[in-house]
Amino acid sequence: MINEEAFRVLVVNLTEGKSEPALFGSPSELLGGSGLAAGLFALYGIMDAPADHPDQPLIFAIGPLTAYFPLMSKVVLGFKSPYNGQYAESHAGGRLGLALRFAGYDALLIKGVARTPSCLIVGSRNIGIRDVHYLWGLDVLNTGKHLRRFSGKDSGHRSILRIGPAGERGVAFASINVDTYRHFGRLGGGAVMGAKRLKGIIVLGDGSLPLLGGKAYRDLYKTVYQEVTQTPAMKKYHDLGTLENMLPLNELHAVPWRNLQATHDENVHGITGQRFAEELLLRKTACSGCPVGCIHVGLLREKFAEQNEFQYRQVSYDHEPVFAAGSMLGVTNAGGVLTLLEEMERQGLDVMSAGVALAWATEAFGRGIVTDKETLVPLSFGDVEKYREAVRHLGLRTNDFYHFLGQGTAAAANHYGGGDFACVLGQEMAGYATGEVFFASHTYGFRHSHLDNAGYSYDQKADSKKSEDAVAFLIEEERRRVQLTCMVSCLFARNVYSEERLQECLASVGLSRLAQSVVARSKDVQAKRWQLKYLTGYNPSNISIPKRFEEVTTWKGGIDKVFMDSVAADYQNAVRKLAESGQSVQSS
């Protein structure tokens, strides 16, 4: 059975070239995933030091149900963000969750700075740091080819993480690529890896995991498996994927187009889920431990005139990337979107932040706020080749303009002007323009993410325009999602894993005490995360909703600024009270 008394954590010090396993906390206190990462950061993090301080930890945490139930396959990354200087989380799938479980660890914590650009290799029996200075400067895809050679015999269980030039150069929204098609994207985990001179991480997953016995566990596993594979619960994600959202959201006037200058465009049919499926879909794949297969991989076919030959590449896509490299940039050709996504991938950039940043730069260029002296290429909406060049400049931070833009759209707008049309809601916006509650909750939410609290759902489904009703929904929805990110479940499965179902799952694997207290503990973790965010400098007074969001028109009409401001104010008060209620997350 699972250890209910303590988590097993591997602490790696790159500066000293040493590692040490440690027992830390317990599932009954921290749950796992988000709670475990927060507890470890409280102990090892330096609240008032910058994100690139050598001793700031980079924490990869899994949960008590990882590998034991379908879709319990994600990993939480806890770190201090170079984007805003605050405690942050990013989530990713791939093979990493199961690889950590089979390596025998609930969390991997990395601190210090390697002597040379290095790759950390973690297994159940061996841990090493390998000099890979010759990979420094390589893009993400070529780096992956080299790292795979280190451990080819373990490819079935192995997980490979790596960064590109953006992470090496400290772009504040540099991502960490996980197993080619998944990412720790938001808030700059890739830049923290770069500051540690860590080009890659390989988790071998080369240990064994005893099968759990008992009829209750077997029957429950079968029930969950059948629900996610044989009912409509996950059908959307397998069929067209989240890109199914593009067409109906466009009809609702809720898709950001051309830096949110519009919320609807008749040319949407060039980038819908149906168009990608008909013309470019090559295959579907899945994270380890997931039977759904929501990862849609498109075939990018490109002709090189000088060689008179074609090159074929595989690029994953879903709604958020297609919004960022498509509608937000005015690109209405599916092949063009894949071209930009592949270049963002190579550079190791968070796709959403990169797309929104370039959309702002395009409007700034059109208004004459910046010129091609800054942008180096004449940016215009829909011009794929110019954007492709700009993505390279952004990843490489070629000049002062791209250096500022690499700190975030708001930083560039503060320097050059154009803040009114910077589409930043705490960080660069996600691909929804549903209205007041989404804009306010995205801006002031814990991760500044649409997945924090489902504000977009409230805009679409709720009738009430009372801010207290909206905030009550946001706080409870956040708690429910924190509960899942502690387990750690894919959030696509949130309707499968109700609280009652989670309690059944925990009890079936021997975590009966945790099953009885999971709701209360999830409230504690929610509060503790907010406490860490405030301790590392969060001040909502320093954040505002740009004017562009007041100018939006959706299917409901214009934005009600009074309502939006009321939701923003009440939400800030609610999360401040959460932070104040948080008990110390430090554990021994």
C-alpha positions as CSV (number, residue, x, y, z in Angstrom):
1,M,0.0,0.0,0.0
2,I,1.0,3.7,-0.3
3,N,2.9,5.3,2.5
4,E,0.4,7.4,4.4
5,E,3.0,8.7,6.8
6,A,5.4,10.6,4.6
7,F,6.3,11.6,1.1
8,R,9.6,10.4,-0.4
9,V,11.5,13.4,-2.0
10,L,14.8,13.4,-3.9
11,V,16.7,16.6,-3.2
12,V,19.4,17.4,-5.8
13,N,22.0,20.1,-5.2
14,L,23.5,21.0,-8.6
15,T,26.2,23.2,-7.1
16,E,27.6,20.4,-4.9
17,G,26.8,17.6,-7.3
18,K,25.0,15.7,-4.6
19,S,21.6,14.2,-4.1
20,E,19.8,12.9,-1.0
21,P,16.4,11.2,-0.5
22,A,14.3,12.7,2.3
23,L,11.0,12.0,4.0
24,F,8.8,15.0,4.1
25,G,5.3,15.9,5.3
26,S,2.5,13.5,4.8
27,P,-0.5,12.9,2.5
28,S,-2.9,13.5,5.4
29,E,-1.4,17.1,5.7
30,L,-0.4,18.2,2.2
31,L,-2.4,15.7,0.0
32,G,0.3,15.7,-2.7
33,G,0.9,17.6,-6.0
34,S,0.0,21.2,-5.4
35,G,0.1,20.8,-1.6
36,L,3.4,18.9,-1.6
37,A,5.0,21.5,-3.9
38,A,3.8,24.3,-1.7
39,G,5.1,22.6,1.4
40,L,8.5,22.0,-0.1
41,F,8.7,25.6,-1.4
42,A,7.8,26.9,2.1
43,L,10.8,25.0,3.5
44,Y,13.4,25.4,0.7
45,G,12.3,28.5,-1.1
46,I,13.7,32.0,-0.4
47,M,10.7,34.3,-0.2
48,D,12.5,37.6,-0.8
49,A,15.2,36.4,-3.3
50,P,14.8,36.6,-7.1
51,A,13.7,33.6,-9.2
52,D,17.2,33.1,-10.5
53,H,18.8,32.9,-7.1
54,P,20.9,29.7,-7.1
55,D,19.2,28.2,-4.1
56,Q,15.6,28.8,-5.3
57,P,14.1,25.3,-5.7
58,L,12.5,23.8,-8.8
59,I,10.0,21.3,-7.6
60,F,8.3,18.5,-9.5
61,A,5.5,16.8,-7.5
62,I,3.1,14.0,-8.1
63,G,0.1,12.8,-6.0
64,P,-1.1,9.8,-4.0
65,L,-3.2,8.5,-6.9
66,T,-0.5,8.9,-9.6
67,A,-0.2,5.7,-11.6
68,Y,-3.1,4.0,-9.7
69,F,-6.1,5.3,-11.7
70,P,-6.7,6.5,-15.2
71,L,-5.8,10.2,-16.0
72,M,-3.9,10.5,-12.7
73,S,-1.0,11.4,-14.9
74,K,-0.1,15.0,-14.4
75,V,2.8,16.7,-12.5
76,V,2.8,20.0,-10.6
77,L,5.9,22.2,-11.0
78,G,6.3,24.6,-8.1
79,F,8.8,27.5,-8.4
80,K,9.4,31.2,-8.0
81,S,8.4,32.8,-11.3
82,P,10.8,35.1,-13.2
83,Y,7.7,36.6,-14.9
84,N,6.2,38.1,-11.7
85,G,8.6,37.2,-8.9
86,Q,6.0,35.2,-7.0
87,Y,5.4,31.6,-6.1
88,A,3.9,29.9,-9.1
89,E,2.6,26.5,-10.4
90,S,2.7,25.0,-13.9
91,H,1.2,21.6,-14.8
92,A,2.2,19.1,-17.4
93,G,1.5,15.5,-18.5
94,G,3.5,13.2,-20.7
95,R,5.4,10.3,-19.1
96,L,6.9,12.3,-16.2
97,G,4.3,11.5,-13.5
98,L,4.6,7.7,-14.0
99,A,8.3,7.9,-14.4
100,L,8.7,9.6,-11.0
101,R,6.4,7.0,-9.5
102,F,8.4,4.1,-10.9
103,A,11.7,5.9,-9.9
104,G,10.3,5.7,-6.3
105,Y,9.8,9.5,-5.6
106,D,6.8,11.6,-4.8
107,A,8.8,14.8,-5.7
108,L,12.0,15.9,-7.2
109,L,13.5,19.1,-5.8
110,I,16.4,20.7,-7.6
111,K,18.4,23.6,-6.2
112,G,21.9,25.2,-7.0
113,V,23.6,25.8,-10.3
114,A,25.5,23.3,-12.4
115,R,29.1,24.0,-13.2
116,T,28.5,23.6,-16.9
117,P,25.3,23.2,-19.0
118,S,24.1,19.8,-17.7
119,C,21.5,17.1,-17.9
120,L,20.2,15.6,-14.6
121,I,19.5,11.9,-14.8
122,V,17.3,10.4,-12.1
123,G,16.5,6.7,-11.7
124,S,15.5,4.3,-8.9
125,R,19.1,3.1,-8.5
126,N,21.3,5.7,-10.1
127,I,21.4,9.6,-10.1
128,G,23.9,11.6,-12.2
129,I,24.7,14.9,-13.6
130,R,26.1,14.8,-17.2
131,D,28.0,17.6,-18.9
132,V,26.1,18.6,-22.0
133,H,27.7,22.0,-22.8
134,Y,27.6,21.0,-26.5
135,L,23.8,21.2,-26.4
136,W,23.7,24.7,-25.1
137,G,22.1,26.9,-27.8
138,L,20.4,24.0,-29.5
139,D,16.6,24.2,-30.0
140,V,14.2,22.0,-28.1
141,L,13.6,19.4,-30.9
142,N,17.3,18.8,-31.6
143,T,18.1,18.7,-27.9
144,G,15.5,15.9,-27.5
145,K,17.2,13.9,-30.2
146,H,20.5,14.0,-28.3
147,L,19.0,13.3,-24.9
148,R,17.2,10.3,-26.1
149,R,20.5,8.6,-26.9
150,F,21.4,8.6,-23.2
151,S,18.8,6.1,-22.2
152,G,17.4,4.3,-25.3
153,K,16.9,1.0,-23.5
154,D,14.5,2.6,-21.0
155,S,12.4,4.5,-23.6
156,G,9.1,3.0,-22.5
157,H,9.3,4.4,-19.0
158,R,11.6,7.3,-19.5
159,S,10.6,11.0,-19.4
160,I,12.7,13.7,-21.0
161,L,12.5,17.4,-20.1
162,R,14.4,20.1,-21.9
163,I,14.6,23.8,-22.6
164,G,15.4,25.8,-25.7
165,P,17.2,29.1,-26.4
166,A,14.4,31.0,-24.6
167,G,15.1,29.3,-21.3
168,E,18.9,29.7,-21.7
169,R,18.4,33.5,-22.3
170,G,16.0,34.0,-19.5
171,V,12.8,34.8,-21.4
172,A,10.3,35.2,-18.5
173,F,7.8,32.9,-20.2
174,A,10.2,30.2,-21.4
175,S,8.6,26.8,-21.2
176,I,9.9,23.3,-20.3
177,N,9.2,20.7,-22.9
178,V,8.0,17.4,-21.6
179,D,8.2,14.3,-23.9
180,T,7.8,16.4,-27.0
181,Y,4.1,17.1,-26.9
182,R,3.5,18.4,-23.3
183,H,4.8,21.4,-21.5
184,F,5.3,23.3,-18.2
185,G,4.3,26.4,-20.1
186,R,3.2,29.3,-18.0
187,L,5.1,31.7,-15.9
188,G,8.7,30.8,-16.9
189,G,9.8,27.5,-15.5
190,G,12.1,27.2,-18.5
191,A,14.0,30.3,-17.4
192,V,14.5,28.9,-14.0
193,M,16.0,25.7,-15.5
194,G,18.2,27.9,-17.7
195,A,19.4,29.9,-14.7
196,K,20.5,26.6,-13.1
197,R,22.4,25.7,-16.4
198,L,20.1,22.7,-16.6
199,K,19.5,21.9,-20.3
200,G,17.6,18.7,-19.6
201,I,16.3,16.3,-17.1
202,I,15.8,12.6,-17.7
203,V,13.7,10.5,-15.3
204,L,14.2,6.9,-16.1
205,G,11.3,5.3,-14.2
206,D,13.3,2.1,-14.0
207,G,11.9,0.7,-10.8
208,S,8.9,-1.5,-10.1
209,L,5.5,-0.8,-8.6
210,P,3.7,-3.6,-6.8
211,L,0.1,-4.2,-7.9
212,L,-2.5,-3.2,-5.4
213,G,-4.7,-6.0,-4.3
214,G,-8.3,-6.2,-3.2
215,K,-11.5,-6.5,-5.0
216,A,-12.6,-3.0,-4.1
217,Y,-9.6,-1.4,-5.9
218,R,-10.0,-3.7,-9.0
219,D,-13.7,-3.0,-9.3
220,L,-13.3,0.7,-8.9
221,Y,-10.5,0.9,-11.4
222,K,-12.7,-0.9,-13.9
223,T,-15.6,1.4,-13.3
224,V,-13.5,4.6,-13.8
225,Y,-11.8,3.1,-16.9
226,Q,-15.1,2.3,-18.5
227,E,-16.5,5.7,-17.7
228,V,-13.6,7.5,-19.4
229,T,-13.5,5.2,-22.4
230,Q,-17.1,4.1,-23.0
231,T,-19.3,7.1,-22.1
232,P,-19.5,10.7,-23.4
233,A,-17.5,12.0,-20.4
234,M,-14.2,12.3,-22.3
235,K,-15.4,12.0,-25.9
236,K,-14.9,15.6,-26.8
237,Y,-11.2,15.5,-25.8
238,H,-10.6,12.3,-27.9
239,D,-12.5,13.3,-31.0
240,L,-11.7,16.9,-32.0
241,G,-10.0,17.8,-28.8
242,T,-10.3,21.2,-27.1
243,L,-10.2,22.8,-30.6
244,E,-13.8,21.8,-30.8
245,N,-14.4,25.0,-28.9
246,M,-13.2,27.3,-31.6
247,L,-16.3,27.4,-33.8
248,P,-19.0,27.7,-31.1
249,L,-16.9,30.3,-29.2
250,N,-16.5,32.3,-32.4
251,E,-20.3,32.2,-32.9
252,L,-20.7,33.5,-29.4
253,H,-18.3,36.4,-30.2
254,A,-15.9,35.0,-27.6
255,V,-12.7,34.3,-29.5
256,P,-9.9,36.9,-29.3
257,W,-9.0,38.0,-32.9
258,R,-6.0,40.2,-33.9
259,N,-5.0,41.3,-30.4
260,L,-8.6,41.3,-29.2
261,Q,-9.7,43.9,-31.7
262,A,-12.6,41.6,-32.5
263,T,-14.3,38.6,-30.9
264,H,-15.7,37.1,-34.1
265,D,-14.3,36.4,-37.6
266,E,-16.0,34.8,-40.7
267,N,-12.7,33.2,-41.6
268,V,-12.6,31.0,-38.5
269,H,-13.3,27.9,-40.6
270,G,-9.7,27.8,-41.6
271,I,-8.6,27.0,-38.1
272,T,-11.4,25.0,-36.6
273,G,-11.1,21.6,-35.1
274,Q,-12.9,20.2,-38.1
275,R,-10.4,21.8,-40.5
276,F,-7.4,20.5,-38.6
277,A,-8.9,17.0,-38.4
278,E,-9.8,16.8,-42.1
279,E,-6.5,18.2,-43.5
280,L,-3.7,17.9,-41.0
281,L,-4.4,15.4,-38.2
282,L,-1.8,12.6,-38.4
283,R,-2.5,10.7,-35.1
284,K,-3.6,11.0,-31.5
285,T,-1.5,10.0,-28.6
286,A,-1.9,10.1,-24.8
287,C,0.0,10.8,-21.6
288,S,1.1,7.7,-19.7
289,G,-1.7,6.4,-17.6
290,C,-4.4,7.9,-19.8
291,P,-6.6,5.8,-22.1
292,V,-8.3,8.9,-23.7
293,G,-5.7,10.2,-26.2
294,C,-6.4,13.9,-26.3
295,I,-3.0,14.9,-27.8
296,H,-3.7,15.7,-31.4
297,V,-0.6,15.7,-33.6
298,G,-0.7,17.5,-37.0
299,L,1.5,16.9,-40.0
300,L,3.3,20.0,-41.1
301,R,4.4,19.6,-44.8
302,E,6.8,22.3,-46.0
303,K,8.6,22.7,-49.3
304,F,12.1,24.1,-49.5
305,A,12.5,25.7,-52.9
306,E,16.3,25.7,-52.9
307,Q,16.4,21.9,-52.4
308,N,13.2,21.4,-54.3
309,E,12.1,18.9,-51.6
310,F,9.5,18.6,-48.9
311,Q,10.1,18.3,-45.2
312,Y,7.6,16.7,-42.9
313,R,7.3,17.4,-39.2
314,Q,4.8,16.5,-36.4
315,V,3.3,19.3,-34.3
316,S,0.8,19.0,-31.5
317,Y,-2.2,21.4,-31.3
318,D,-5.3,22.2,-29.3
319,H,-7.5,25.3,-28.6
320,E,-5.0,27.4,-26.7
321,P,-2.1,27.1,-29.1
322,V,-4.4,27.6,-32.1
323,F,-5.8,30.8,-30.5
324,A,-2.3,32.1,-29.7
325,A,-0.7,31.3,-33.1
326,G,-3.9,31.6,-35.1
327,S,-6.8,34.0,-34.2
328,M,-4.8,36.3,-32.0
329,L,-2.3,36.9,-34.8
330,G,-5.0,36.9,-37.6
331,V,-3.7,33.7,-39.1
332,T,-6.6,31.7,-40.6
333,N,-4.7,28.9,-42.3
334,A,-4.2,25.7,-40.3
335,G,-0.9,25.0,-41.9
336,G,0.3,28.5,-41.1
337,V,-0.7,27.9,-37.5
338,L,1.4,24.7,-37.3
339,T,4.3,26.5,-38.8
340,L,4.3,29.1,-36.0
341,L,3.7,26.5,-33.3
342,E,6.7,24.5,-34.4
343,E,8.9,27.6,-34.3
344,M,7.7,28.5,-30.8
345,E,8.4,24.9,-29.8
346,R,11.9,25.0,-31.1
347,Q,12.7,28.2,-29.2
348,G,11.1,26.8,-26.0
349,L,8.5,29.6,-25.6
350,D,5.1,29.4,-23.8
351,V,2.8,29.5,-26.8
352,M,0.1,31.6,-25.2
353,S,2.5,34.3,-24.0
354,A,4.5,34.3,-27.2
355,G,1.4,34.7,-29.4
356,V,-0.2,37.4,-27.3
357,A,3.1,39.3,-27.0
358,L,3.5,39.3,-30.8
359,A,-0.1,40.4,-31.2
360,W,0.6,43.4,-29.1
361,A,3.8,44.1,-31.0
362,T,1.8,43.9,-34.3
363,E,-0.7,46.5,-33.2
364,A,2.0,48.7,-31.7
365,F,3.8,48.5,-35.1
366,G,0.6,49.4,-36.9
367,R,0.1,52.4,-34.7
368,G,3.7,53.6,-35.1
369,I,4.6,53.1,-31.4
370,V,7.4,50.9,-32.6
371,T,9.0,50.6,-36.0
372,D,11.0,47.9,-37.8
373,K,14.0,49.3,-36.1
374,E,12.6,47.6,-33.0
375,T,10.7,44.6,-34.5
376,L,13.4,43.9,-37.2
377,V,10.6,42.6,-39.4
378,P,7.4,44.5,-40.5
379,L,4.7,42.8,-38.5
380,S,1.2,42.6,-39.9
381,F,-1.7,40.4,-38.9
382,G,-1.8,37.1,-40.9
383,D,1.8,37.2,-42.2
384,V,3.1,33.8,-41.1
385,E,6.6,34.2,-42.4
386,K,7.2,37.5,-40.7
387,Y,5.8,36.0,-37.5
388,R,8.1,33.1,-37.8
389,E,11.1,35.4,-38.0
390,A,9.8,37.4,-35.0
391,V,9.4,34.2,-32.9
392,R,13.1,33.4,-33.5
393,H,14.0,37.0,-32.4
394,L,11.9,36.6,-29.3
395,G,13.4,33.3,-28.3
396,L,16.9,34.6,-28.9
397,R,16.2,38.1,-27.5
398,T,18.0,39.5,-30.5
399,N,17.8,43.2,-29.6
400,D,16.5,45.5,-26.8
401,F,12.9,45.3,-28.1
402,Y,12.8,41.5,-27.9
403,H,14.6,41.7,-24.6
404,F,11.8,43.8,-23.2
405,L,9.2,41.7,-24.9
406,G,10.8,38.6,-23.4
407,Q,10.1,40.0,-19.9
408,G,6.4,40.0,-20.8
409,T,4.0,42.1,-22.8
410,A,3.2,44.4,-19.9
411,A,6.9,45.1,-19.4
412,A,7.3,46.0,-23.1
413,A,4.2,48.2,-23.0
414,N,5.5,50.0,-19.9
415,H,8.7,50.8,-21.8
416,Y,7.4,51.6,-25.3
417,G,3.7,52.6,-24.6
418,G,0.6,50.8,-25.7
419,G,-0.5,49.5,-22.3
420,D,-4.2,50.1,-23.1
421,F,-4.2,47.4,-25.7
422,A,-1.8,44.9,-24.0
423,C,-3.9,41.8,-23.6
424,V,-2.5,40.9,-20.2
425,L,-4.6,39.5,-17.4
426,G,-1.9,39.0,-14.8
427,Q,0.0,37.3,-17.6
428,E,-0.8,37.0,-21.3
429,M,-4.5,36.1,-21.7
430,A,-5.9,32.7,-22.6
431,G,-8.1,32.0,-25.6
432,Y,-11.4,33.1,-24.3
433,A,-13.2,36.5,-24.4
434,T,-16.3,35.5,-22.5
435,G,-16.8,38.5,-20.4
436,E,-16.4,40.2,-17.0
437,V,-16.0,37.3,-14.6
438,F,-13.3,35.6,-16.8
439,F,-11.3,38.8,-17.2
440,A,-11.4,39.6,-13.5
441,S,-10.7,36.0,-12.4
442,H,-7.9,35.5,-14.9
443,T,-6.2,38.8,-13.7
444,Y,-6.3,38.1,-10.0
445,G,-6.3,34.3,-9.9
446,F,-3.5,32.3,-8.3
447,R,-1.8,31.2,-11.6
448,H,-3.4,33.9,-13.7
449,S,-4.8,31.1,-15.7
450,H,-8.2,30.2,-17.2
451,L,-7.8,26.8,-15.5
452,D,-7.6,28.3,-12.0
453,N,-11.3,28.9,-11.4
454,A,-13.4,28.6,-14.6
455,G,-14.5,32.2,-14.8
456,Y,-15.2,31.6,-18.5
457,S,-17.8,29.0,-17.5
458,Y,-19.6,31.5,-15.1
459,D,-19.8,34.0,-18.0
460,Q,-21.5,31.5,-20.2
461,K,-23.8,29.7,-17.8
462,A,-24.7,31.9,-14.8
463,D,-27.6,34.3,-14.8
464,S,-26.6,36.3,-11.7
465,K,-24.7,39.5,-12.1
466,K,-24.1,39.8,-8.4
467,S,-20.4,39.9,-7.7
468,E,-20.8,37.9,-4.5
469,D,-22.4,35.1,-6.4
470,A,-19.6,35.1,-9.0
471,V,-16.8,35.2,-6.3
472,A,-18.4,32.4,-4.3
473,F,-18.4,30.3,-7.5
474,L,-14.7,31.2,-8.3
475,I,-13.5,30.3,-4.8
476,E,-15.3,27.0,-4.6
477,E,-14.3,26.0,-8.2
478,E,-10.7,26.9,-7.4
479,R,-10.8,24.6,-4.3
480,R,-12.3,21.8,-6.3
481,R,-9.5,22.1,-8.9
482,V,-6.8,22.3,-6.2
483,Q,-8.2,19.1,-4.9
484,L,-7.6,17.5,-8.3
485,T,-4.1,19.0,-8.7
486,C,-3.1,17.5,-5.4
487,M,-4.0,14.0,-6.6
488,V,-2.7,14.8,-9.5
489,S,-5.4,14.4,-12.0
490,C,-5.8,15.8,-15.5
491,L,-8.3,18.6,-15.2
492,F,-10.1,17.3,-18.3
493,A,-11.3,14.5,-16.0
494,R,-12.8,16.9,-13.4
495,N,-16.3,15.7,-14.0
496,V,-15.2,12.0,-13.7
497,Y,-13.4,12.5,-10.4
498,S,-16.1,14.0,-8.2
499,E,-15.4,14.4,-4.5
500,E,-17.2,11.2,-3.7
501,R,-15.3,9.3,-6.4
502,L,-11.9,10.7,-5.1
503,Q,-12.8,9.5,-1.6
504,E,-13.5,6.1,-3.0
505,C,-10.2,6.0,-4.9
506,L,-8.2,7.1,-1.9
507,A,-9.8,4.5,0.4
508,S,-9.3,1.7,-2.2
509,V,-5.5,2.3,-2.2
510,G,-5.2,2.3,1.6
511,L,-5.5,6.0,2.3
512,S,-8.6,5.9,4.4
513,R,-7.7,8.8,6.7
514,L,-7.0,11.0,3.8
515,A,-10.2,10.0,2.1
516,Q,-12.2,11.2,5.1
517,S,-10.4,14.6,5.2
518,V,-9.7,15.4,1.6
519,V,-12.2,18.2,1.3
520,A,-10.9,20.0,4.4
521,R,-7.3,19.4,3.4
522,S,-8.0,20.9,0.0
523,K,-9.2,24.1,1.6
524,D,-6.0,24.2,3.6
525,V,-3.8,23.8,0.5
526,Q,-5.8,26.4,-1.3
527,A,-5.1,28.9,1.5
528,K,-1.5,27.8,1.8
529,R,-0.8,28.5,-1.9
530,W,-2.3,32.0,-1.6
531,Q,-0.2,32.6,1.5
532,L,3.0,31.7,-0.4
533,K,1.9,34.0,-3.3
534,Y,1.5,36.9,-0.9
535,L,4.8,36.1,1.0
536,T,6.7,36.3,-2.4
537,G,5.3,39.7,-3.3
538,Y,1.8,39.4,-4.7
539,N,0.1,42.8,-4.5
540,P,-3.2,43.1,-6.4
541,S,-2.9,46.8,-6.3
542,N,0.0,46.5,-8.8
543,I,-2.3,44.7,-11.3
544,S,-5.0,46.2,-13.4
545,I,-7.3,45.1,-16.3
546,P,-6.2,47.0,-19.5
547,K,-8.6,49.2,-21.3
548,R,-8.8,46.8,-24.3
549,F,-10.9,44.4,-22.1
550,E,-13.5,47.2,-21.5
551,E,-14.0,47.5,-25.3
552,V,-14.9,43.9,-25.9
553,T,-18.3,43.0,-27.4
554,T,-19.6,39.4,-26.8
555,W,-22.9,37.7,-27.5
556,K,-24.2,39.5,-24.4
557,G,-23.3,42.9,-25.7
558,G,-20.7,45.3,-24.3
559,I,-18.7,44.8,-21.1
560,D,-20.3,46.0,-17.9
561,K,-17.3,47.7,-16.3
562,V,-19.1,48.3,-13.0
563,F,-19.8,44.6,-12.6
564,M,-16.3,43.6,-13.7
565,D,-14.7,46.0,-11.2
566,S,-17.0,44.8,-8.5
567,V,-16.0,41.1,-9.2
568,A,-12.3,42.1,-9.2
569,A,-12.5,43.9,-5.9
570,D,-14.6,41.2,-4.1
571,Y,-12.3,38.4,-5.5
572,Q,-9.2,40.2,-4.3
573,N,-10.7,40.5,-0.8
574,A,-11.7,36.8,-0.8
575,V,-8.2,35.6,-1.8
576,R,-6.6,37.9,0.7
577,K,-8.7,36.4,3.5
578,L,-7.7,32.9,2.2
579,A,-4.0,33.9,2.5
580,E,-4.5,35.3,6.0
581,S,-6.2,32.1,7.0
582,G,-3.4,29.8,5.7
583,Q,-1.5,28.0,8.4
584,S,2.2,27.6,8.1
585,V,3.0,25.2,5.3
586,Q,6.5,24.4,6.6
587,S,6.8,20.8,7.5
588,S,9.6,18.8,9.2
